[in-house]
Amino acid sequence: MENITNNIKILGYTGEISDVSKTLKNIDNIKDQCCDIGVIQLLNAHAIGGKRHVLHGTIEAIKAFQRGENLANDLGIELCLRISAQRQISKALEILGLHTGKMDICVVMIDCPDYFEDELNNMFTLNDSVFEPDIKYLSKIYNISDKQNKSMYIEDSLIDKTTSLIVDV
């Protein structure tokens, strides 16, 4: 089986959205220029705990489609469900959906040609710092206790140390 992460790009942007529908229509137009197989999903980066969070949710969404266990009929919507850890589309979109005004945006592209990135760079400003998690905000929207936060960050630091040990050996 092909490594599905080879076909996934996760990019961070900042941008001004004056009209959500118009922005989404522009994204659809970019996608339609090439083919119907690619997915471009824009998400509210403020509700994301980093690239690893997005990658994990993306892989879970793809696997759900492969197993026939998807909750949504559209992979982009399934991404929202899995990344937001929700079962209701309306709740997932409330958490990860776009809004008007200045915002941090996470873009997930699956099976898209490289030139899509150029098109996105024309619409928004590339900014990887949008993936720095706002722990207080994330704790509130995902109902995460202080105790759970502490254990997550302890585990992350252990994983990072273990990974570097494996790499060094």
Sequence and secondary structure as in RCSB ss.txt:
>XXXX:A:sequence
MENITNNIKILGYTGEISDVSKTLKNIDNIKDQCCDIGVIQLLNAHAIGGKRHVLHGTIEAIKAFQRGENLANDL
GIELCLRISAQRQISKALEILGLHTGKMDICVVMIDCPDYFEDELNNMFTLNDSVFEPDIKYLSKIYNISDKQNK
SMYIEDSLIDKTTSLIVDV
>XXXX:A:secstr
   GGGGEEEEEEEEEES HHHHHHHHHHHHHTT SS EEEEEEGGG   HHHHHHHHHHHHHHHHHT  SSSSH
HHHHHHHHHT S HHHHHHHH   SEEEEEEEEEES  THHHHHHHHHSEE GGGGS  HHHHHHHTT  HHHHH
HHHHHHHHHHHHHHHHHH 
